[in-house]
Amino acid sequence: MPFQTRHLAIEPQRAAVDALRGASLLEFGTPWCGHCQRAQPLIEAALASQPTVEHIKVEDGPGRPLGRSYRVKLWPTLVFLRDGQEVARLVRPQTGQEITQALAQITG
C-alpha cells in the first residue's frame, strides 16, 4: 500500500492492528503538527521503494485509545510492525535513511 497523504477518519482498533499480517507502518501525528509536516517527504520517499508495506496514518491526540496503547507522546511517532508486532520505532525522524533502515527491519 503506498504512502497515505491523509489521516484515517476513524482509527483502527488495537486488536485489528495486532492482527495485521506482513509489514506495516503505523504513523501517529496530526495534520497541523509542524514536525509531522516536515517528516512527510521523508516518509513518502522511504515508502516509494516498499510497495508491500501497509501505511496506516492515524490522527492522534488526548483520549485517542490507539495512540495511548502504544504510549505515543511526541509526533510524529512511527511504529514499524511485522505481523502486528512492533519491531522498531522512530520518534520525530530527521532523515530518510533512518526510516529506510527501520523499514528494512520489517521487510527483510
Backbone as a chain_set.jsonl record, in Angstrom:
{"seq": "MPFQTRHLAIEPQRAAVDALRGASLLEFGTPWCGHCQRAQPLIEAALASQPTVEHIKVEDGPGRPLGRSYRVKLWPTLVFLRDGQEVARLVRPQTGQEITQALAQITG", "coords": {"N": [[0.851, -1.172, 0.0], [0.648, 2.177, -0.865], [2.189, 5.343, 0.163], [0.263, 7.196, 2.416], [-1.613, 10.108, 2.253], [-3.465, 11.297, 3.868], [-4.845, 11.35, 7.169], [-6.504, 8.666, 8.839], [-10.043, 8.724, 9.077], [-11.376, 7.397, 11.083], [-9.815, 5.794, 13.672], [-8.161, 2.586, 13.678], [-9.03, -0.306, 15.645], [-7.111, -1.58, 18.378], [-6.916, -4.375, 18.452], [-7.344, -5.035, 15.78], [-5.06, -3.96, 14.599], [-3.095, -5.478, 15.861], [-3.643, -7.883, 14.634], [-2.749, -7.629, 12.064], [-1.108, -8.732, 9.07], [2.087, -9.316, 7.687], [4.266, -6.579, 6.656], [3.949, -3.443, 8.198], [3.486, 0.073, 8.584], [2.798, 2.153, 11.109], [1.724, 5.296, 11.581], [1.665, 7.956, 13.76], [0.255, 11.119, 14.365], [-0.641, 14.535, 13.565], [-2.5, 16.601, 11.236], [-1.826, 19.302, 11.473], [0.564, 19.513, 12.826], [3.824, 20.711, 12.954], [6.244, 19.229, 13.043], [5.333, 16.806, 12.059], [4.546, 17.535, 9.466], [7.041, 18.218, 8.351], [8.222, 15.722, 8.284], [6.846, 14.286, 6.362], [7.75, 14.253, 3.539], [10.042, 12.676, 3.861], [9.051, 10.24, 4.811], [7.366, 9.526, 2.694], [9.241, 9.236, 0.589], [10.8, 7.094, 1.555], [8.903, 5.047, 1.634], [8.356, 4.763, -1.039], [9.887, 2.839, -2.313], [8.929, 0.574, -1.201], [6.443, -1.027, -1.83], [4.85, -3.029, -0.727], [4.469, -2.549, 1.926], [2.13, -1.752, 4.337], [0.771, 1.339, 4.963], [-0.394, 3.043, 7.629], [-1.988, 5.764, 8.655], [-2.564, 7.584, 11.418], [-4.529, 9.903, 13.103], [-3.629, 11.445, 16.026], [-4.126, 12.182, 19.525], [-5.221, 13.615, 22.705], [-6.988, 11.24, 24.615], [-7.272, 9.431, 22.568], [-7.488, 6.137, 21.918], [-5.801, 4.262, 20.487], [-3.264, 5.468, 20.081], [-2.6, 5.863, 22.768], [-2.379, 3.232, 23.602], [-0.014, 2.513, 22.426], [1.676, 4.102, 23.747], [2.31, 6.69, 22.787], [3.887, 9.787, 22.757], [5.093, 11.979, 21.523], [4.914, 13.641, 18.337], [5.798, 13.292, 14.895], [5.227, 9.844, 15.551], [6.54, 6.882, 14.5], [5.663, 3.606, 14.116], [6.918, 0.532, 13.467], [5.769, -2.413, 12.2], [5.68, -5.965, 12.189], [3.763, -8.528, 11.203], [1.838, -7.556, 13.013], [3.284, -7.065, 15.313], [5.39, -4.907, 17.163], [8.454, -3.901, 15.854], [10.29, -1.909, 15.428], [10.771, 1.591, 16.232], [10.395, 5.019, 15.578], [10.77, 8.312, 16.652], [9.927, 11.487, 15.772], [11.479, 11.5, 13.228], [14.482, 12.414, 11.531], [15.896, 11.965, 9.212], [15.693, 10.434, 5.963], [17.104, 8.121, 5.75], [17.123, 6.848, 8.282], [14.474, 6.066, 8.435], [14.3, 4.348, 6.255], [16.093, 2.357, 7.111], [14.69, 1.343, 9.337], [12.427, 0.379, 8.039], [13.619, -1.689, 6.609], [13.999, -3.53, 8.619], [11.496, -4.653, 8.949], [10.821, -5.639, 6.513], [12.783, -7.29, 5.556]], "CA": [[0.0, 0.0, 0.0], [1.521, 3.344, -0.973], [2.153, 6.426, 1.139], [-1.059, 7.782, 2.63], [-1.488, 11.544, 2.473], [-4.446, 11.749, 4.862], [-5.063, 10.539, 8.362], [-7.769, 7.945, 8.835], [-11.141, 9.414, 9.766], [-11.633, 6.604, 12.291], [-8.635, 4.96, 13.931], [-8.453, 1.163, 13.85], [-8.96, -0.873, 16.986], [-5.81, -2.206, 18.648], [-6.993, -5.793, 18.072], [-7.192, -5.113, 14.327], [-3.651, -3.696, 14.31], [-2.359, -6.663, 16.316], [-3.937, -8.992, 13.724], [-2.193, -7.357, 10.727], [-0.122, -9.672, 8.544], [3.093, -8.68, 6.853], [4.94, -5.369, 7.115], [3.078, -2.275, 8.302], [3.993, 1.264, 9.233], [1.756, 2.872, 11.824], [2.201, 6.664, 11.775], [0.833, 8.776, 14.634], [0.524, 12.545, 14.265], [-1.804, 15.358, 13.221], [-2.241, 17.378, 10.024], [-1.329, 20.645, 11.79], [1.841, 19.408, 13.547], [4.968, 21.082, 12.127], [7.179, 18.097, 12.966], [4.704, 15.82, 11.172], [4.615, 18.055, 8.106], [8.433, 18.114, 7.876], [8.576, 14.31, 8.098], [6.089, 13.659, 5.282], [8.554, 13.889, 2.363], [10.964, 11.594, 4.225], [8.252, 9.01, 4.889], [6.924, 9.213, 1.331], [10.39, 8.751, -0.185], [11.185, 5.769, 2.059], [7.866, 4.08, 1.256], [8.281, 4.64, -2.5], [10.526, 1.584, -2.741], [8.366, -0.508, -0.382], [5.008, -1.053, -2.159], [4.095, -4.037, 0.028], [4.288, -2.1, 3.309], [0.871, -1.053, 4.578], [0.972, 2.593, 5.692], [-1.61, 3.404, 8.354], [-1.748, 7.105, 9.186], [-3.579, 7.764, 12.454], [-4.515, 11.182, 13.813], [-3.501, 11.169, 17.45], [-4.449, 13.269, 20.432], [-5.709, 13.174, 24.015], [-8.146, 10.361, 24.615], [-7.293, 8.516, 21.425], [-7.022, 4.884, 22.523], [-4.719, 3.54, 19.8], [-2.017, 6.13, 20.44], [-2.298, 5.601, 24.179], [-1.968, 1.835, 23.752], [1.386, 2.459, 22.001], [2.376, 5.088, 24.59], [2.792, 7.791, 21.954], [3.986, 11.051, 23.489], [5.506, 13.03, 20.595], [4.541, 13.408, 16.95], [5.219, 12.002, 14.548], [5.806, 8.596, 16.024], [6.396, 5.822, 13.501], [5.783, 2.278, 14.702], [7.141, -0.424, 12.382], [5.186, -3.678, 12.641], [5.77, -7.189, 11.393], [2.685, -9.407, 11.674], [1.157, -6.932, 14.14], [4.173, -6.89, 16.46], [6.336, -3.802, 16.998], [9.837, -4.289, 15.615], [11.101, -0.7, 15.55], [10.012, 2.818, 16.472], [11.106, 6.282, 15.407], [10.044, 9.49, 17.103], [10.405, 12.672, 15.065], [12.627, 11.152, 12.376], [15.17, 13.551, 10.925], [16.451, 11.617, 7.904], [15.07, 9.325, 5.262], [17.907, 6.917, 5.966], [16.68, 6.133, 9.484], [13.198, 5.436, 8.112], [14.638, 3.227, 5.366], [16.688, 1.294, 7.942], [13.618, 0.729, 10.13], [11.616, -0.409, 7.095], [14.369, -2.912, 6.293], [13.819, -4.475, 9.719], [10.209, -5.334, 8.847], [10.628, -6.205, 5.178], [13.886, -8.194, 5.217]], "C": [[0.9, 1.238, 0.0], [1.354, 4.326, 0.194], [0.745, 7.015, 1.215], [-0.898, 9.267, 2.956], [-2.421, 12.046, 3.571], [-4.537, 10.776, 6.031], [-6.412, 9.841, 8.244], [-8.82, 8.734, 9.599], [-11.465, 8.721, 11.09], [-10.433, 5.693, 12.493], [-9.031, 3.5, 14.086], [-8.378, 0.763, 15.322], [-7.601, -1.544, 17.159], [-5.826, -3.675, 18.23], [-6.812, -5.965, 16.56], [-5.736, -4.876, 13.924], [-2.809, -4.908, 14.708], [-2.538, -7.848, 15.37], [-3.386, -8.774, 12.307], [-1.164, -8.408, 10.343], [0.839, -8.914, 7.65], [3.663, -7.431, 7.495], [3.976, -4.187, 7.087], [3.812, -1.139, 8.999], [2.81, 2.02, 9.809], [2.312, 4.25, 12.154], [1.205, 7.438, 12.626], [1.237, 10.233, 14.497], [-0.771, 13.3, 14.043], [-1.472, 16.147, 11.954], [-1.596, 18.737, 10.313], [0.034, 20.654, 12.486], [3.003, 19.722, 12.597], [5.981, 19.967, 11.967], [6.645, 17.034, 12.001], [4.81, 16.264, 9.715], [6.024, 17.932, 7.537], [8.832, 16.665, 7.584], [7.903, 13.686, 6.878], [6.919, 13.341, 4.038], [9.528, 12.744, 2.641], [10.236, 10.247, 4.23], [7.83, 8.574, 3.486], [8.064, 8.634, 0.501], [10.797, 7.342, 0.257], [10.18, 4.708, 1.636], [7.794, 3.856, -0.256], [8.879, 3.333, -3.0], [10.003, 0.372, -1.958], [6.861, -0.638, -0.632], [4.194, -2.072, -1.365], [3.856, -3.642, 1.486], [2.975, -1.337, 3.417], [1.144, 0.164, 5.451], [-0.358, 3.005, 6.303], [-1.331, 4.703, 9.085], [-2.892, 7.452, 10.128], [-3.436, 9.142, 13.086], [-4.569, 10.891, 15.3], [-3.889, 12.399, 18.261], [-4.947, 12.724, 21.758], [-6.971, 12.317, 23.878], [-8.25, 9.431, 23.429], [-6.691, 7.186, 21.874], [-5.86, 4.196, 21.811], [-3.36, 4.159, 20.14], [-1.625, 5.883, 21.886], [-1.823, 4.162, 24.375], [-0.517, 1.628, 23.322], [2.261, 3.452, 22.774], [3.04, 6.194, 23.77], [2.769, 9.073, 22.767], [4.347, 12.227, 22.588], [5.115, 12.636, 19.18], [5.638, 13.898, 16.028], [5.968, 10.87, 15.245], [5.502, 7.549, 14.965], [6.653, 4.492, 14.185], [5.829, 1.284, 13.544], [6.74, -1.802, 12.878], [5.47, -4.789, 11.654], [4.767, -8.155, 11.991], [2.068, -8.879, 12.964], [2.012, -6.679, 15.367], [5.175, -5.771, 16.175], [7.761, -4.334, 16.893], [10.771, -3.094, 15.821], [10.168, 0.486, 15.751], [10.935, 4.006, 16.238], [10.204, 7.413, 15.882], [10.711, 10.706, 16.486], [11.638, 12.368, 14.208], [13.175, 12.383, 11.666], [15.71, 13.259, 9.533], [15.66, 10.47, 7.278], [15.807, 8.024, 5.501], [17.441, 6.15, 7.198], [15.324, 5.461, 9.253], [13.43, 4.218, 7.237], [15.221, 2.06, 6.163], [15.633, 0.592, 8.795], [12.7, -0.11, 9.235], [12.302, -1.717, 6.747], [14.205, -3.963, 7.394], [12.497, -5.235, 9.621], [9.973, -5.976, 7.484], [11.675, -7.252, 4.82], [13.72, -9.587, 5.734]], "O": [[1.828, 1.32, 0.805], [0.506, 4.155, 1.07], [0.122, 7.294, 0.19], [-0.125, 9.63, 3.843], [-2.187, 13.112, 4.141], [-4.336, 9.569, 5.895], [-7.342, 10.361, 7.628], [-8.532, 9.337, 10.633], [-11.785, 9.372, 12.085], [-10.072, 4.917, 11.607], [-10.122, 3.204, 14.573], [-7.732, 1.431, 16.13], [-7.013, -2.021, 16.189], [-4.83, -4.168, 17.7], [-6.196, -6.933, 16.114], [-5.235, -5.523, 13.004], [-1.912, -5.313, 13.969], [-1.676, -8.725, 15.31], [-3.541, -9.64, 11.446], [-0.434, -8.914, 11.196], [0.449, -7.984, 6.944], [3.565, -7.236, 8.707], [3.282, -3.955, 6.098], [4.643, -1.358, 9.881], [1.928, 2.469, 9.077], [3.267, 4.365, 12.922], [0.036, 7.563, 12.26], [2.426, 10.552, 14.51], [-1.859, 12.783, 14.295], [-0.3, 16.342, 11.633], [-0.883, 19.265, 9.46], [0.596, 21.727, 12.709], [3.151, 19.076, 11.56], [6.523, 19.772, 10.879], [7.401, 16.442, 11.231], [5.127, 15.462, 8.837], [6.19, 17.58, 6.369], [9.685, 16.415, 6.731], [8.355, 12.644, 6.403], [6.801, 12.232, 3.517], [9.806, 11.935, 1.756], [10.745, 9.249, 3.72], [7.926, 7.398, 3.137], [7.874, 7.65, -0.212], [11.103, 6.494, -0.581], [10.567, 3.584, 1.313], [7.227, 2.859, -0.703], [8.423, 2.782, -4.002], [10.567, -0.719, -2.042], [6.074, -0.381, 0.279], [2.967, -1.984, -1.334], [3.121, -4.324, 2.2], [2.739, -0.386, 2.671], [1.685, 0.037, 6.55], [-1.324, 3.282, 5.593], [-0.533, 4.74, 10.023], [-4.038, 7.597, 9.704], [-2.357, 9.51, 13.55], [-5.453, 10.175, 15.773], [-3.967, 13.51, 17.737], [-5.084, 11.512, 21.922], [-7.888, 12.641, 23.123], [-9.237, 8.706, 23.302], [-5.5, 7.122, 22.179], [-5.011, 3.6, 22.473], [-2.412, 3.439, 20.453], [-0.445, 5.713, 22.192], [-0.963, 3.9, 25.216], [0.142, 0.695, 23.781], [3.445, 3.612, 22.477], [4.181, 6.578, 24.028], [1.761, 9.409, 23.388], [3.947, 13.358, 22.862], [4.999, 11.452, 18.861], [6.342, 14.848, 16.369], [7.173, 10.945, 15.486], [4.348, 7.355, 14.582], [7.719, 4.271, 14.76], [4.898, 1.205, 12.743], [7.296, -2.305, 13.855], [5.495, -4.577, 10.442], [4.897, -8.558, 13.147], [1.805, -9.641, 13.894], [1.525, -6.138, 16.36], [5.739, -5.696, 15.084], [8.213, -5.113, 17.732], [11.888, -3.24, 16.319], [8.968, 0.417, 15.49], [12.097, 4.001, 16.644], [9.019, 7.458, 15.55], [11.91, 10.927, 16.657], [12.714, 12.918, 14.444], [12.427, 13.271, 11.257], [15.957, 14.181, 8.755], [15.049, 9.657, 7.971], [15.211, 6.947, 5.461], [17.37, 4.922, 7.165], [15.057, 4.4, 9.817], [12.822, 3.17, 7.455], [14.877, 0.904, 5.915], [15.681, -0.627, 8.956], [12.252, -1.185, 9.634], [11.641, -2.745, 6.604], [14.267, -5.161, 7.118], [12.382, -6.34, 10.15], [9.04, -6.761, 7.315], [11.48, -8.023, 3.881], [14.583, -10.436, 5.512]]}, "num_chains": 1, "name": "protein.A"}
